Amino acid sequence: MVCESIWIFMGFACVYIADFLVQAVVRGHRALGDGALALISGAPPLWSVVAANPAAFEAGIQLGMTKAQAAQFGNVQICMRSEAQEQAAHAALLDAAWSVSPRVEDTALDTVVLDLEGLSALFGVDENIAQELARRVTAIGLAARVAVAANMEVAIHAARGFPGITIIPASEGRRCLGPLPVGVLATETETLDILERWGVETLQALAALPVLQLSERLGHEGVRLSELARGVRQRALVLAQASSSFVEEMELDDAVEALEPLSFLLGRLLDQLCARLEARALAIRAVRVRFELQPSFEKDFQALKEDLRRKPDVKQYEKVLTLPVPMRNAKTLLKLLRLQLQGDPPEAPIQKIYMTADAAAPRVAQNGLFVPCGPDPEKLEVTIARLGKLVGEGNLGCAELVDSHRPESFRMARFVALAERGNRAGRKQDAGVTKRGDKLEDAVTAFRVIRPAQAVRVELREEQPVRVYLRGMRGEVVTASGPWRSSGDWWQEDSWHQDEWDLEIEFGPVGVQHRCAPSRQNVNLIDSPQSPRSSGNEHIAKKTEHSGRQRGLYRIYYDALRQGWFLRGVYD
């Protein structure tokens, strides 16, 4: 609707969602379609109709009907009102408004107001702005009425009264709002009843009443209503605060147990979340899914009556999907969730779904001309999830040191491909790389750990190692440093108690190695259990298979629990 053929850039735009309660439910259950739909609410068994769409009203549904009365209309679908879906639809409406203007007012559950100052350079004239608003609201699953006017209150009442898109030029607010019923004004029901008894049915009739007489009969509220009807009331815009957390909920009429129908529902929620994030130019950093499970007593026909009287505790199941990089691909997110649920499914049917997305800035990647492109992080994450399903979550990732005194303690951490050079440089410094000037220099000494540890034989003299027998070769200990004793976790089954030594060992030529056992005079010879044949280390062979003598730095330890000596590693 356009009140004049000449359009002037306006100050405010209002987005109003007619039949908001119904549209919020339809947004979460698209199968309801455009048929007649009535919503009921209240405490059972006193359910009553609180909202309905035009098709239901045409079929004969009236507000306040009981559920039994509404059920007599066979062509009308009856659903419960969902406050959770109303909050999600309202948050989505705000996201769509923020995608156009950063200055948005949260006027009501079904109404938002935007400040259009400075948007002409992006969208052009008023009609273009209104059409873009309507398109973005439609993308989140809602049908909107949009009105643009110089006065904020005029835009609000025009959006509530006129369908489609309405453009009201400046100084024409009173004339354009005149045909609207007084019901578009936000006031108490008692005041509307008084106006109806007076015969005041339109804003034009209300604006014609003397302000003084209205003030005497209705007080300050009468003056306010007169200013609204004349389109002259002014107020400041109250800005809403944007949130970085996005929530979608869905309550199911019938519990879902199989993965396929559950995937369909999860895909719908992910589509809604991604549409909201796209409107805000954001991406998903993590997804949290929480299921309310069906109580077990509903399937137990032998439950006692006294147990049925007690309200059961609601069982919940949670999954957290942490992403290596922010993404907004609903199909990829659904694949990752499916893989997690296949590996660890819920133990009972699902009757309610909560999905929360943590937002982050979208991923920005700049490829170099002479640097090969790495794998797509989204495809890499799907591949890692599939491998994790096969080998187990704890057996896939990258090794990460644990803050513990236990030797060689590590855990499998989540694998993340670092794209920033600064992060890679930081990790190199943590691994023993020092930065001098403009180039990185490797540390002087590195320790090569042998896993599993190689069993060795050690001769002791005065409680210090003097000879080491390694893979059939004898080495003389030149220098010994130690022992360093460590122990811990004595209260657990996998406790440890070890004495470590750092030894400089000189191995003789291969041809003169002594294969027989040495003399035991003044020597304490300790044998270790034989290690598996596959535990040999190629690096040890390289250091000991030269024709001449070879020296090396080694770390060995005595395991007091296993009663044996083992080679932990070699210093390079």
C-alpha positions in Angstrom: 0.0 0.0 0.0 1.3 3.5 -0.9 -0.5 6.6 0.3 1.2 8.8 -2.3 2.9 8.4 -5.6 6.0 10.5 -4.4 8.2 8.6 -2.1 10.5 10.3 0.4 13.1 8.5 2.4 11.7 7.7 5.8 13.1 7.2 9.3 11.6 3.9 10.6 10.4 0.6 9.4 8.2 -1.8 11.4 7.9 -5.5 10.9 4.8 -7.1 12.2 4.0 -10.9 12.2 0.3 -11.5 12.0 -1.0 -14.5 13.9 2.4 -14.8 15.5 1.5 -17.7 17.8 0.3 -19.8 14.8 3.2 -18.9 12.6 5.7 -19.8 15.4 4.2 -23.3 15.6 4.0 -23.7 11.8 7.7 -22.6 11.5 8.7 -25.6 13.7 6.2 -28.0 12.1 6.1 -27.3 8.4 3.9 -30.3 7.8 1.0 -28.3 9.1 1.0 -26.3 5.9 -1.7 -23.8 5.1 -4.6 -25.8 6.4 -6.9 -24.7 9.2 -5.0 -24.7 12.5 -6.1 -23.9 16.1 -3.8 -23.6 19.1 -4.9 -24.6 22.6 -3.4 -23.7 25.9 -4.1 -24.0 29.6 -3.9 -26.6 32.3 -5.5 -30.0 31.5 -8.3 -30.8 31.1 -9.3 -27.1 30.9 -7.7 -26.5 27.5 -9.1 -23.7 25.4 -8.4 -22.1 22.0 -6.0 -19.2 22.3 -5.1 -18.6 18.6 -6.1 -19.8 15.1 -5.3 -18.9 11.5 -7.9 -17.3 9.1 -8.8 -20.8 7.7 -9.8 -22.0 11.1 -11.9 -18.9 11.8 -13.7 -19.4 8.5 -14.4 -23.1 9.5 -16.2 -21.8 12.7 -13.4 -21.9 15.3 -13.7 -19.2 18.0 -11.3 -18.0 20.6 -12.1 -19.5 24.1 -13.6 -22.7 22.7 -12.7 -25.8 24.7 -10.6 -28.6 23.2 -13.7 -30.8 23.0 -15.6 -28.1 21.1 -12.8 -27.5 18.7 -12.3 -31.2 18.1 -15.8 -31.3 16.5 -14.5 -29.5 13.5 -12.9 -32.4 11.7 -11.1 -30.2 9.1 -9.2 -28.2 11.8 -5.9 -29.4 13.2 -5.4 -28.8 16.9 -2.0 -28.2 18.4 -0.6 -27.1 21.7 0.8 -23.6 22.0 4.6 -23.7 22.3 6.2 -20.8 24.2 9.7 -22.2 23.3 8.9 -22.0 19.6 7.5 -18.5 20.1 10.8 -17.4 21.7 12.8 -19.0 18.9 10.7 -17.3 16.2 11.0 -14.0 18.0 14.8 -14.3 18.2 14.8 -15.2 14.5 12.8 -12.1 13.7 15.3 -10.0 15.5 18.1 -11.6 13.6 16.4 -10.8 10.3 16.0 -7.2 11.4 19.7 -6.9 12.5 20.7 -8.1 9.1 19.3 -4.9 7.6 20.0 -2.3 10.3 22.2 -2.3 13.4 19.6 -0.2 15.3 16.6 -2.4 16.2 13.9 -2.1 18.9 12.3 -5.2 20.4 8.8 -3.6 20.5 6.7 -6.8 21.2 6.8 -10.5 20.7 5.4 -10.1 17.1 6.8 -6.6 16.4 10.2 -5.0 15.8 11.2 -1.5 14.7 14.2 -0.5 12.6 16.0 2.8 12.3 16.6 3.3 8.5 19.0 6.2 8.8 21.9 5.7 6.3 20.4 2.6 4.6 19.5 4.4 1.3 23.1 4.0 0.1 22.8 0.2 0.5 19.3 -0.5 -0.6 18.0 2.6 -2.3 14.4 4.0 -1.9 11.9 3.0 0.8 10.2 0.4 -1.3 13.5 -1.5 -1.8 14.2 -1.5 1.9 10.7 -2.8 2.7 10.9 -5.5 0.1 14.4 -6.6 1.3 13.0 -6.8 4.9 10.1 -8.9 3.8 12.3 -11.2 1.9 14.7 -11.8 4.8 11.9 -12.4 7.2 10.4 -14.9 4.8 13.8 -16.7 4.7 13.5 -17.5 8.4 10.0 -19.0 7.9 7.7 -16.1 8.8 5.3 -14.1 6.8 5.7 -10.4 7.6 3.9 -7.1 7.2 6.2 -4.2 6.7 5.4 -0.5 7.0 7.8 2.5 6.5 7.1 6.0 7.9 8.8 9.0 9.4 7.1 8.5 12.7 7.8 5.3 14.7 4.3 4.9 16.1 2.7 5.5 12.7 4.9 2.7 11.2 3.9 0.3 14.0 0.1 0.9 13.6 0.3 0.8 9.8 2.1 -2.6 9.9 -0.5 -4.0 12.3 -3.4 -2.6 10.2 -2.4 -3.0 6.6 -1.3 -6.3 4.9 1.8 -6.5 2.8 4.1 -3.5 2.4 3.0 0.0 3.3 4.8 3.2 2.6 3.5 6.3 4.4 5.0 9.7 3.4 5.8 12.3 6.0 2.9 14.5 7.3 0.4 11.9 5.9 0.2 9.6 9.0 -3.2 10.8 10.2 -4.8 10.5 6.9 -3.3 7.0 6.1 -4.1 5.6 9.6 -7.7 7.0 9.6 -9.5 3.9 8.2 -7.8 1.5 10.7 -9.9 0.1 13.6 -9.0 1.2 17.1 -8.1 -2.4 17.9 -4.6 -1.7 16.4 -3.8 0.5 19.4 -1.9 -1.1 22.3 -4.1 -0.4 25.2 -6.2 -2.2 27.8 -9.3 -4.2 26.9 -11.4 -2.0 29.2 -10.5 1.1 27.3 -11.4 -0.5 24.0 -14.8 -1.5 25.4 -15.4 2.2 26.5 -14.5 3.4 23.0 -16.8 0.8 21.4 -19.7 2.0 23.7 -19.0 5.5 22.5 -19.3 4.3 18.9 -15.6 5.1 18.1 -14.6 2.3 15.8 -11.7 3.9 13.7 -8.7 6.0 14.4 -10.2 8.8 12.3 -13.1 8.9 14.7 -10.8 8.8 17.7 -8.6 11.6 16.3 -11.7 13.8 15.9 -12.6 13.7 19.6 -11.6 16.7 21.7 -8.4 16.0 23.6 -9.6 17.8 26.8 -12.8 15.7 27.1 -10.8 12.5 26.5 -8.4 13.5 29.2 -11.3 14.2 31.6 -12.9 10.7 30.9 -9.8 8.5 30.3 -7.0 10.4 31.9 -3.5 10.4 30.5 -4.3 7.2 28.5 -6.9 9.2 26.6 -4.4 11.8 25.6 -1.9 9.1 24.5 -4.5 7.4 22.4 -5.5 10.7 20.7 -1.8 11.4 19.9 -1.4 7.9 18.4 -4.6 8.3 16.3 -3.4 11.7 14.9 0.1 10.3 14.3 1.9 13.0 16.3 3.2 11.0 19.3 7.0 10.9 19.4 9.4 8.7 21.4 12.9 7.5 21.4 14.0 4.1 19.9 15.0 1.6 22.6 17.8 -0.5 21.1 17.8 -4.2 21.7 21.0 -6.0 22.6 22.2 -8.8 20.2 23.0 -12.2 21.6 25.8 -14.5 20.4 23.9 -17.7 21.4 21.2 -19.1 19.1 18.6 -21.6 20.5 16.0 -23.7 18.7 13.6 -26.1 20.4 11.2 -28.7 19.2 8.7 -30.8 21.2 7.5 -33.9 19.5 4.0 -35.3 19.7 5.3 -38.9 19.3 8.7 -40.0 20.7 11.3 -40.7 18.1 13.7 -43.6 18.5 15.2 -44.4 15.0 18.1 -42.4 13.6 16.5 -41.6 10.2 13.4 -39.6 11.5 15.6 -38.0 14.1 18.0 -36.8 11.4 15.1 -35.2 9.5 14.2 -33.2 12.6 17.8 -32.3 13.4 18.2 -31.1 9.8 15.2 -28.8 10.1 16.6 -27.2 13.3 20.0 -26.8 11.7 18.5 -25.2 8.7 16.7 -22.7 11.0 19.9 -22.0 12.9 22.0 -21.5 9.8 19.4 -19.2 8.3 19.5 -17.0 11.5 23.3 -17.0 11.5 23.5 -16.1 7.8 21.2 -13.1 8.5 23.7 -12.0 11.1 26.8 -12.8 9.0 28.0 -15.3 11.6 29.0 -18.9 11.6 28.7 -21.8 14.0 31.7 -22.6 16.4 30.0 -25.3 18.4 26.6 -27.0 18.5 25.1 -28.4 21.7 22.2 -30.9 21.3 20.1 -31.9 24.3 17.4 -34.5 24.2 14.7 -35.1 26.7 14.1 -38.8 26.8 10.9 -40.7 27.3 10.4 -41.9 30.8 11.0 -45.6 31.1 7.8 -46.3 33.0 5.7 -45.5 29.9 6.8 -48.8 28.4 6.7 -50.8 31.6 3.2 -52.3 31.8 4.0 -53.9 35.1 4.7 -50.7 37.0 3.0 -50.3 40.3 0.2 -47.8 40.7 2.0 -45.9 43.4 4.9 -45.4 41.2 2.7 -44.0 38.5 1.4 -41.3 40.9 5.0 -40.0 41.4 6.2 -37.7 38.7 9.3 -39.3 37.1 12.6 -37.5 36.7 13.2 -36.4 33.1 16.2 -38.2 31.6 18.4 -36.1 29.4 21.0 -36.9 26.8 23.6 -34.3 25.6 26.0 -34.1 22.8 28.5 -31.3 22.0 29.9 -30.9 18.5 33.0 -28.7 18.6 34.1 -27.5 15.2 37.8 -26.9 14.2 36.8 -23.8 12.2 33.5 -21.9 12.2 31.1 -23.1 9.5 27.6 -22.6 8.3 26.9 -25.6 6.2 23.8 -27.4 7.5 24.4 -30.6 5.6 28.0 -31.0 7.0 26.8 -30.3 10.5 24.0 -32.9 10.1 26.6 -35.5 8.9 28.8 -34.8 12.0 25.8 -35.1 14.4 24.7 -38.3 12.7 28.2 -39.9 13.1 28.2 -38.9 16.8 24.8 -40.3 17.4 25.6 -43.6 15.6 28.6 -44.1 17.8 26.7 -43.3 21.0 23.0 -43.4 20.6 20.4 -42.3 23.2 19.2 -45.0 25.5 15.5 -44.2 25.2 13.1 -42.5 22.6 13.4 -38.8 22.3 10.4 -36.5 23.1 12.0 -33.0 23.0 15.0 -31.5 21.3 17.1 -28.5 22.3 19.7 -27.2 20.0 22.1 -24.3 20.8 24.7 -22.9 18.5 27.6 -20.8 19.7 28.4 -18.1 17.1 31.7 -16.9 15.8 33.0 -14.8 13.0 33.1 -16.7 9.6 36.3 -18.3 8.5 38.4 -16.2 6.2 41.1 -18.0 4.2 43.7 -16.5 1.9 45.5 -19.0 -0.3 49.1 -18.3 -1.4 50.2 -18.5 -5.0 53.1 -20.8 -4.3 51.6 -22.7 -1.3 49.6 -25.9 -2.0 46.0 -25.8 -0.8 45.3 -27.9 2.2 42.2 -30.1 2.7 38.9 -28.4 3.2 38.4 -28.1 6.9 34.7 -29.2 6.6 35.6 -32.3 4.6 38.5 -33.1 6.9 36.2 -32.9 9.9 33.7 -35.3 8.4 36.6 -37.7 7.6 37.9 -37.5 11.1 34.4 -38.2 12.5 34.0 -41.3 10.3 37.4 -42.6 11.4 36.5 -41.9 15.0 33.4 -44.0 14.6 35.5 -46.9 13.4 38.4 -46.8 15.8 36.8 -45.0 18.8 36.9 -41.4 19.9 39.9 -41.9 22.2 42.1 -43.5 19.6 42.1 -40.7 17.0 43.7 -37.2 17.1 47.1 -35.8 17.9 49.3 -36.6 20.8 49.3 -34.0 23.6 51.4 -34.0 26.7 49.7 -34.3 30.0 50.7 -32.2 33.0 51.9 -35.1 35.1 55.1 -36.6 36.5 54.3 -39.9 34.9 57.0 -40.6 32.2 55.7 -40.6 28.6 52.2 -39.6 29.7 50.2 -38.2 26.9 46.6 -38.2 25.6 44.9 -38.0 22.3 43.7 -34.5 21.7 41.4 -33.2 19.0 43.2 -32.7 15.7 43.0 -29.2 14.4 44.7 -28.0 11.3 46.3 -24.6 12.2 45.9 -22.1 9.4 47.6 -19.1 11.0 51.4 -18.9 10.7 51.6 -17.4 14.2 50.0 -20.4 15.8 52.4 -22.7 14.0 55.3 -20.6 15.1 54.1 -20.7 18.7 53.9 -24.5 18.6 57.4 -24.8 17.2 58.7 -22.6 20.1 56.9 -24.9 22.5 58.6 -27.9 20.9 62.1 -26.5 21.5 62.6 -24.0 18.6 64.1 -20.6 19.5 63.6 -17.5 17.4 66.7 -15.5 16.8 66.6 -12.5 14.5 64.4 -13.4 11.5 64.9 -17.1 11.2 64.1 -20.2 13.4 67.0 -22.3 14.7 66.5 -25.9 15.9 67.5 -26.7 19.5 70.8 -28.3 20.0 69.6 -31.5 21.6 66.5 -33.6 21.0 65.3 -36.7 22.7 64.0 -39.6 20.6 61.5 -41.7 22.6 61.3 -45.4 21.9 57.8 -46.9 22.1 57.5 -49.5 23.4 60.6 -49.3 25.6 63.4 -51.7 24.7 64.4 -54.3 27.3 68.1 -54.2 28.2 70.6 -55.9 30.6 72.6 -53.8 33.0 75.6 -54.5 35.1 75.8 -52.5 38.4 78.9 -51.7 40.4 78.3 -49.9 43.7 74.7 -49.3 42.6 75.7 -47.6 39.4 75.5 -48.9 35.8 78.9 -49.9 34.3 77.9 -52.0 31.3 74.8 -52.2 29.2 73.8 -55.1 26.9 71.6 -53.9 24.1 70.3 -56.2 21.3 73.2 -58.6 21.8 75.9 -55.8 21.9 77.9 -54.7 25.0 78.5 -51.1 25.8 80.7 -49.6 28.4 79.3 -46.8 30.4 81.5 -43.8 30.1 79.5 -41.3 32.1 76.4 -41.9 34.3 74.0 -39.3 35.7 71.3 -40.3 38.1 69.2 -41.9 39.4 66.1 -39.8 39.3 63.3 -41.6 41.1 59.7 -41.0 40.3 56.5 -42.7 41.4 52.9 -42.0 41.6 49.2 -43.2 41.3 49.9 -45.8 43.9 46.2 -45.9 44.6 45.4 -47.1 41.1 46.1 -50.2 39.1 48.5 -48.5 36.7 50.9 -47.0 39.3 54.6 -46.5 38.4 57.9 -46.6 40.3 61.0 -46.0 38.2 64.7 -44.9 38.6 66.0 -43.1 35.5 69.6 -42.8 34.4 71.3 -40.7 31.6 74.2 -42.7 30.3 77.0 -42.0 27.8 77.7 -45.5 26.4 80.6 -46.6 24.1 79.9 -49.6 22.0 82.8 -51.5 20.6 83.2 -52.8 17.0 80.7 -55.3 15.9 83.3 -58.0 15.3 84.6 -57.9 18.8 81.3 -57.8 20.7 81.2 -60.2 23.6 78.2 -62.4 23.2 78.8 -64.5 26.3 77.8 -63.5 29.8 80.5 -61.5 31.6 82.2 -62.5 34.8 80.1 -61.9 37.8 83.0 -61.1 40.1 82.3 -57.7 41.9 79.4 -57.2 39.4 75.6 -57.3 39.9 74.1 -58.5 36.6 70.4 -57.8 36.2 68.4 -59.4 33.4 65.3 -57.9 31.9 62.4 -59.6 30.3 62.7 -60.0 26.6 60.8 -57.4 24.6 58.8 -58.3 21.5 60.7 -58.6 18.3 58.8 -55.7 16.8 60.1 -53.3 19.5 63.5 -52.8 17.8 64.4 -49.3 16.9 66.1 -48.4 13.6 67.8 -45.4 15.1 69.6 -47.6 17.6 70.9 -49.8 14.8 72.2 -46.9 12.9 74.2 -45.7 16.0 75.6 -49.1 16.8 76.3 -50.9 13.5 79.4 -48.9 12.5 82.7 -50.8 12.1 84.4 -48.5 14.7 83.5 -47.6 18.2 80.4 -45.5 18.6 79.3 -43.4 21.5 75.8 -42.2 22.3 73.7 -40.6 25.0 70.9 -42.9 26.2 68.3 -42.8 28.9 67.5 -46.0 30.7 65.3 -46.7 33.7 64.7 -49.5 36.2 61.1 -50.4 36.7 60.7 -51.5 40.3 57.2 -53.0 39.7 58.3 -55.0 36.6 61.8 -55.8 38.1 63.7 -54.9 34.9 65.7 -52.4 33.0 64.5 -50.7 29.9 65.8 -48.2 27.3 63.5 -45.1 27.2 65.2 -43.2 24.3 68.2 -41.8 22.6 69.6 -38.2 22.6 70.2 -36.9 19.1 
